Amino acid sequence: MFRWFNLLLLLLLLLCCVNYSETGSKPVSGIRGGDATLTCDLEAKDILQIDLILRSDDINVCNKTSSEGCGRVFYEKSCDVIIKNLSFSDAGKYTLRVHYKNYQQKQEEYQLHIHDEFAVKTGAELNFIFLMNNAEKLEKNSDGGWKELKNLNIKEFTSTDAGTYRVLDSNNEILITVNVTESSTGSVGELDTDDFRTNGTEQPPVDDWNLTVGLSVGIPAFVIVIVLIVIIWKCRQRRNREYREAQQREQDHPEILGNL
C-alpha cells in the first residue's frame, strides 16, 4: 500500500515540475499612459481564474467577458492580460498564473519595460528619485555606452544633461527608459513625479488593481503534495506504534502465546 503512496507522490512532484516549468521572462514594452498586453501562450480553455503577481503583490484580473466595470487590468476570451493607462509603477517582473477547472495551474513570466519622454526647462532642477522606487540603479547613455549615475539630483539642468536615462532592478533588468530633452520655454510633456503616489518609503499602490489577500480557488499542486506527505508520515507513524505495542504485549505476556 505504501509503495503506491510513494508512486503517487512521485507523480505529483513531476506534475508540479511540469506545471511550473519556466523558459525565462518574456520582454514586454509600453509607453507611459498607453496600454500593454501580456501575451499568454498557455491553453485558453476551461479557465477558472487568472492571477497576476507583481513584486509579491497579487493583482485581481477581471474577466471582461463576464463582468462589467473592469478596472485597468483584465482579460477577455483568451488568457492574454491587458494593462491600461500604464504608469512608472507598473514596470517590473510579472507572474501570470492560470487556474483551470481541473485544478491544474500553469504560469508564465514577463518583464514590463515602461518608456517615456519629457523636456526640462534650462536651469530647472531635475530629481530622478521619483523613478527609483523598487529600482537598483540609474544609468545614462553616454558616448554610445551606459554609465551609472550616483547622483540622482540635477540642480540646474543644462544641454549636457539631456539624453536617454534608464532605471534597472537588482537583476539588471530594465524597468524604465526616459528620453530627456532641454527646453527654453518650460516643461514639455507632463512629467508626473507623483506617478508612484508615495513618499519614497512606501510600496506604490497599483491604482485600482484591488489587491487580493484571500486564497486562490484552485488548490496549488504543491499543497496537495504536502498534504499527501503528512498523510503518509502519519500512517507510517501509526503502523510503527502498533507494531511496537504488539511487541511489548508479547514480552509482557508470553503465556498468552503459549496457550494459543
C-alpha angles and dihedrals in degrees: 000000000000089000088063091048090054091049091050090049091052092050092051091050090052089048090055091052092051095046094048099039111134132204096190133277118306113231114237125180131197141168119242107262092021133090135268130199123210099208111216119211093185125106109285097203132104092004115177100182142345122216126194121198126194118179092338092310114125111222121203108232112206121221101227094193093062104026136056126213097036116177128222096305122059147129131217130193097335127044092257109127120216123204114195131199095019120214132187090260089063092069117106146064118326131194115206111200121189119200116202129205090248088063094252120128135197132185145199132193131224138187111214115205118194122208128198142157134202142159127238125207116248110263094016123127119252120191117187093194089103089066096050101076107126088359132119106203146358123228135187127207106243126172091343095310138083121254124191115236119215095184110069095183126078108195097193117018116222136172090268089062092058117102144083120317129186136192122216134192128228090278092053090250113148113247104170136010121191130182109212122195133181122251128187093199102049143273115344115200121014111287099198106196088176090064090113094041091214138111092233096265100073132072106256114250117240096231110239096349093122101222111227125217099176126100119269117258092233112072110232114240092234090060089056089050092052091049091051091049090053092048092049092047092050092048092052091047091053093048091050092048093050091048092051091048091051091050090050092051090052091053094046096046110028089156090070092064091043092057093050 
